[in-house]
Amino acid sequence: MDIHVSGYLSLYITLIWVIIHRGASGTTFTLVNKCDYTVWPGILANAGSSTLESTGFELQSGGSRSFQAPPNWSGRFWGRTGCNFDQNTGQGSCATGDCGSNQIECNGAGASPPASLAEFAIGSGTTQDFYDVSLVDGYNIAMLVDTNGGSGSCSSTGCLSDLNQLCPNELRVGGRAACKSACEAFRSPEYCCSGAYDSPARCKPSVYSQIFKSACPKSYSYAYDDATSTFTCTAADYTITFCPSTTSQKSARDSPPAATGSETATSTTGEVPTVTVDSPWFPDLFSGHTCKCKSPSCTYSLIATLTVIFFLCKHY
């Protein structure tokens, strides 16, 4: 076998391995703090899902941190505020969103209401992800979920308004530090969608949930607020932003697609021809960014594209 062809074949096999390996790596969650104060995010994996790298940590103003979740992972993220942890013992608590662990790490405990929640059920391959921002347990901090890559509707969702300032007196916590849900405040079945009200037909929006919905129309405002509050995307990564600016929310699914690329194979010097490929994974692959191609059909298209490149290289 010609030494040049052998070299191209080795490169071809290596690229296919890298793509398949990255495609199986799961979903990346990136948490960003745009508040002018420190937030202590909490992370809780649902039963049957593995724990991520951390269950709670400190995120200073302007900071960010990313986590890798495997396919079929499900769980929730939230922001704790007003926290005070002893530098020597690591023990302490938070004014809102506290998980009761007495530590920065939540260690499998969830948020104490009221707390704004970002909830996810990640698919695998061509299976859709489901995600939402929920105020069913109340509100403590503005939150936005954006998708990165993926296919489908992939809309942004969240609550950009400061509900602590709009909160009715009877729902307020700690001088506008947070805003309870009506269920948490009054413990009544009609607000909690429990007992005789445990069905969409019987549990309707209340005057309190309508305040939440008016301020944050894409967020869950009560238990059966599914129609306008659950979103889907396939094979995406997600950015969760605390205290997002109002201009950060996407007005459209993504920017307009680039013009269709072309392939050129003109060489008089024996060099590998220049190949321009219109493919979203191609720049990511060589720039070190996470490849967004996770579905089998996408992987097959990558292999087909690399096959074309290989034979072009072999010919020239």
C-alpha positions as CSV (number, residue, x, y, z in Angstrom):
1,M,0.0,0.0,0.0
2,D,1.3,3.5,-0.9
3,I,2.7,5.2,2.2
4,H,0.6,8.3,1.6
5,V,-2.7,6.3,1.3
6,S,-1.8,4.4,4.4
7,G,-1.3,7.6,6.3
8,Y,-4.6,9.0,5.1
9,L,-6.4,5.7,6.1
10,S,-4.9,5.9,9.6
11,L,-6.1,9.5,9.9
12,Y,-9.6,8.5,8.6
13,I,-9.9,5.7,11.1
14,T,-8.7,8.0,13.9
15,L,-11.3,10.7,13.1
16,I,-14.1,8.2,13.0
17,W,-13.1,6.9,16.4
18,V,-13.0,10.5,17.8
19,I,-16.4,11.3,16.5
20,I,-18.1,8.2,17.8
21,H,-16.4,8.6,21.2
22,R,-17.5,12.2,21.5
23,G,-21.0,11.4,20.3
24,A,-21.4,9.0,23.2
25,S,-20.1,11.4,25.8
26,G,-23.5,12.7,26.8
27,T,-24.7,16.2,27.6
28,T,-22.8,19.2,28.9
29,F,-24.5,21.5,31.4
30,T,-22.8,24.9,31.9
31,L,-23.9,27.1,34.9
32,V,-23.2,30.8,34.6
33,N,-23.6,33.4,37.3
34,K,-24.5,36.9,35.9
35,C,-25.8,38.1,39.3
36,D,-23.8,40.8,41.1
37,Y,-23.5,38.5,44.1
38,T,-22.3,34.9,44.7
39,V,-24.7,32.0,44.0
40,W,-24.2,28.5,45.4
41,P,-25.8,26.1,42.8
42,G,-27.3,22.8,43.9
43,I,-27.6,19.7,41.8
44,L,-29.9,16.8,42.4
45,A,-30.0,13.7,40.2
46,N,-33.3,11.8,40.1
47,A,-33.5,8.2,41.3
48,G,-31.8,5.9,38.9
49,S,-29.5,8.7,37.5
50,S,-25.8,9.0,38.4
51,T,-24.5,11.8,40.6
52,L,-22.6,14.5,38.6
53,E,-19.2,15.8,39.5
54,S,-20.6,18.0,42.3
55,T,-23.9,18.3,44.1
56,G,-23.3,21.8,45.3
57,F,-20.6,24.5,44.9
58,E,-19.8,28.2,45.1
59,L,-20.1,30.2,41.9
60,Q,-18.9,33.8,42.2
61,S,-20.3,36.7,40.2
62,G,-19.2,36.3,36.6
63,G,-18.1,32.7,37.0
64,S,-19.1,29.6,35.2
65,R,-18.7,25.8,35.6
66,S,-19.6,22.9,33.3
67,F,-20.6,19.3,34.1
68,Q,-20.9,16.2,31.9
69,A,-24.1,14.1,32.2
70,P,-24.5,10.7,30.6
71,P,-27.3,9.8,28.2
72,N,-30.7,9.2,29.9
73,W,-29.7,11.4,32.9
74,S,-32.4,13.3,34.7
75,G,-32.3,15.8,37.5
76,R,-32.5,19.4,38.6
77,F,-30.4,22.5,39.2
78,W,-31.1,25.5,41.4
79,G,-29.4,28.5,42.9
80,R,-28.9,29.0,46.6
81,T,-28.5,32.5,47.9
82,G,-27.4,34.3,51.1
83,C,-25.2,31.3,52.1
84,N,-22.6,31.4,54.9
85,F,-20.2,28.5,55.2
86,D,-17.5,28.3,57.9
87,Q,-14.0,28.3,56.2
88,N,-12.6,25.9,58.7
89,T,-15.4,23.3,59.1
90,G,-17.2,23.9,55.8
91,Q,-20.5,23.9,57.6
92,G,-23.3,26.4,57.1
93,S,-26.6,27.1,55.5
94,C,-28.3,29.4,52.9
95,A,-31.1,31.9,53.2
96,T,-32.9,30.5,50.1
97,G,-32.7,27.2,48.3
98,D,-30.9,25.6,51.2
99,C,-30.6,21.8,50.8
100,G,-30.3,21.0,54.6
101,S,-26.9,19.2,54.2
102,N,-25.1,21.8,56.4
103,Q,-22.4,21.8,53.7
104,I,-21.7,23.3,50.4
105,E,-22.3,19.9,48.8
106,C,-26.0,18.9,48.9
107,N,-25.1,15.2,48.9
108,G,-28.4,14.0,47.4
109,A,-30.7,16.5,49.1
110,G,-33.1,18.8,47.2
111,A,-33.9,22.5,47.6
112,S,-36.0,23.7,50.4
113,P,-38.9,25.8,49.0
114,P,-39.1,28.5,47.7
115,A,-36.6,27.8,44.9
116,S,-36.5,28.3,41.1
117,L,-35.7,25.0,39.5
118,A,-34.3,24.0,36.1
119,E,-35.4,20.4,35.4
120,F,-34.1,18.0,32.8
121,A,-34.7,14.5,31.4
122,I,-32.0,13.8,28.9
123,G,-32.6,11.4,26.1
124,S,-30.1,9.1,24.2
125,G,-29.3,9.2,20.5
126,T,-32.4,10.3,18.6
127,T,-34.5,10.4,21.8
128,Q,-35.7,13.9,22.8
129,D,-34.6,15.8,25.9
130,F,-37.3,17.4,28.0
131,Y,-36.6,20.4,30.1
132,D,-38.4,23.2,32.0
133,V,-38.0,25.9,34.5
134,S,-40.4,25.4,37.4
135,L,-41.8,27.9,39.9
136,V,-44.1,25.2,41.4
137,D,-41.9,25.3,44.5
138,G,-41.7,29.0,44.5
139,Y,-39.1,31.5,43.3
140,N,-35.8,32.7,44.6
141,I,-33.7,33.8,41.7
142,A,-34.1,34.6,38.0
143,M,-33.0,31.8,35.7
144,L,-32.6,31.1,32.0
145,V,-32.0,27.8,30.1
146,D,-30.5,28.1,26.7
147,T,-29.7,25.2,24.3
148,N,-26.4,24.8,22.4
149,G,-26.6,22.8,19.2
150,G,-29.2,20.1,19.0
151,S,-32.2,19.7,16.7
152,G,-35.9,20.4,17.1
153,S,-37.6,23.4,18.6
154,C,-34.9,23.8,21.2
155,S,-36.4,27.0,22.7
156,S,-35.0,29.0,25.5
157,T,-37.0,29.0,28.7
158,G,-36.9,30.5,32.1
159,C,-38.0,33.3,34.4
160,L,-36.3,36.6,33.6
161,S,-38.4,38.7,35.9
162,D,-37.6,39.6,39.5
163,L,-40.6,38.0,41.2
164,N,-39.2,38.9,44.6
165,Q,-40.2,42.5,43.8
166,L,-43.7,41.4,42.5
167,C,-44.4,38.9,45.2
168,P,-47.7,39.4,47.2
169,N,-47.1,40.2,50.9
170,E,-48.6,36.8,52.0
171,L,-46.0,34.9,49.9
172,R,-42.9,36.9,50.7
173,V,-39.9,35.4,52.5
174,G,-37.2,37.3,54.4
175,G,-37.9,40.8,53.2
176,R,-38.2,39.9,49.5
177,A,-35.4,37.3,49.5
178,A,-37.8,34.8,47.9
179,C,-41.4,34.2,47.0
180,K,-43.4,31.2,48.2
181,S,-45.8,29.3,46.0
182,A,-49.5,29.4,47.1
183,C,-49.2,25.7,47.9
184,E,-46.2,26.3,50.3
185,A,-47.9,29.3,51.9
186,F,-51.4,27.9,52.5
187,R,-51.1,24.1,52.2
188,S,-54.5,23.8,50.7
189,P,-55.4,21.0,48.2
190,E,-56.7,23.4,45.5
191,Y,-53.3,25.2,45.5
192,C,-51.2,22.0,45.8
193,C,-53.2,20.0,43.2
194,S,-53.6,17.2,45.8
195,G,-56.5,15.2,47.1
196,A,-59.7,15.9,45.3
197,Y,-57.8,18.3,43.1
198,D,-55.2,15.8,41.9
199,S,-56.0,16.1,38.1
200,P,-55.7,18.6,35.4
201,A,-59.5,18.8,35.1
202,R,-59.9,19.8,38.8
203,C,-56.7,21.8,39.5
204,K,-56.9,25.1,37.8
205,P,-54.6,28.2,37.8
206,S,-55.0,30.3,40.9
207,V,-54.8,34.1,41.3
208,Y,-51.3,33.5,42.7
209,S,-50.1,31.1,39.9
210,Q,-51.4,33.6,37.4
211,I,-49.1,36.3,38.9
212,F,-46.1,33.9,38.3
213,K,-47.3,33.0,34.8
214,S,-47.8,36.7,33.8
215,A,-44.3,37.5,34.9
216,C,-42.7,34.3,33.6
217,P,-44.9,32.9,30.8
218,K,-42.5,30.1,29.8
219,S,-42.1,28.7,33.4
220,Y,-44.3,26.2,35.3
221,S,-46.6,28.2,37.5
222,Y,-48.5,25.3,39.1
223,A,-48.4,21.5,38.9
224,Y,-50.5,21.0,35.7
225,D,-49.0,23.9,33.7
226,D,-47.6,21.6,31.1
227,A,-48.8,22.9,27.8
228,T,-46.7,26.1,27.8
229,S,-43.9,25.1,30.1
230,T,-42.3,21.9,28.9
231,F,-39.7,22.1,26.0
232,T,-37.9,19.6,23.9
233,C,-34.6,19.3,22.0
234,T,-32.5,16.4,20.7
235,A,-28.8,16.0,21.3
236,A,-28.2,19.4,22.8
237,D,-26.0,20.9,25.5
238,Y,-27.5,23.4,27.9
239,T,-26.5,26.7,29.6
240,I,-28.2,27.6,32.8
241,T,-27.8,31.3,33.6
242,F,-28.6,32.9,37.0
243,C,-29.7,36.6,36.8
244,P,-29.8,36.6,32.9
245,S,-30.2,39.9,31.2
246,T,-33.4,40.4,29.2
247,T,-31.4,40.6,25.9
248,S,-29.8,37.1,26.5
249,Q,-33.0,35.2,25.6
250,K,-33.1,33.9,22.1
251,S,-35.6,35.6,19.8
252,A,-35.3,32.7,17.4
253,R,-34.2,29.1,17.4
254,D,-30.7,29.9,16.1
255,S,-28.9,32.3,13.8
256,P,-29.7,31.8,10.0
257,P,-27.9,28.9,8.4
258,A,-24.7,29.7,6.6
259,A,-24.5,29.5,2.8
260,T,-24.0,26.0,1.5
261,G,-20.4,25.0,1.4
262,S,-18.6,23.5,-1.6
263,E,-15.8,21.0,-2.2
264,T,-12.9,21.9,-4.4
265,A,-10.2,19.6,-5.6
266,T,-7.6,21.6,-7.4
267,S,-4.0,20.7,-6.9
268,T,-1.0,20.8,-9.1
269,T,1.6,20.4,-6.4
270,G,0.7,17.0,-5.0
271,E,-0.6,18.6,-1.8
272,V,-3.8,17.5,-0.2
273,P,-6.6,19.5,-1.9
274,T,-8.5,22.2,0.1
275,V,-11.9,20.8,1.2
276,T,-14.6,23.1,2.5
277,V,-17.4,21.2,4.3
278,D,-20.7,22.8,5.3
279,S,-21.1,20.8,8.5
280,P,-21.7,22.0,12.1
281,W,-19.4,19.3,13.6
282,F,-16.4,20.0,11.4
283,P,-15.1,23.2,13.0
284,D,-15.9,21.8,16.5
285,L,-13.8,18.7,15.8
286,F,-10.7,20.7,15.0
287,S,-11.1,23.6,17.5
288,G,-11.4,21.3,20.5
289,H,-15.0,22.1,21.3
290,T,-17.5,19.4,22.1
291,C,-19.0,17.7,19.1
292,K,-22.7,18.2,19.0
293,C,-23.4,15.1,16.8
294,K,-24.9,12.5,19.2
295,S,-27.5,10.7,17.1
296,P,-26.7,7.6,15.0
297,S,-27.9,9.2,11.8
298,C,-25.6,12.2,12.5
299,T,-22.7,9.8,13.1
300,Y,-23.3,8.0,9.8
301,S,-23.3,11.3,7.9
302,L,-20.0,12.2,9.5
303,I,-18.5,8.9,8.4
304,A,-19.8,9.4,4.9
305,T,-18.3,12.9,4.7
306,L,-14.9,11.6,6.0
307,T,-15.1,8.8,3.4
308,V,-15.4,11.4,0.6
309,I,-12.5,13.3,2.0
310,F,-10.4,10.1,2.3
311,F,-10.9,9.2,-1.4
312,L,-10.2,12.7,-2.5
313,C,-6.9,12.6,-0.6
314,K,-6.2,9.1,-2.1
315,H,-6.8,10.3,-5.6
316,Y,-4.6,13.4,-5.3
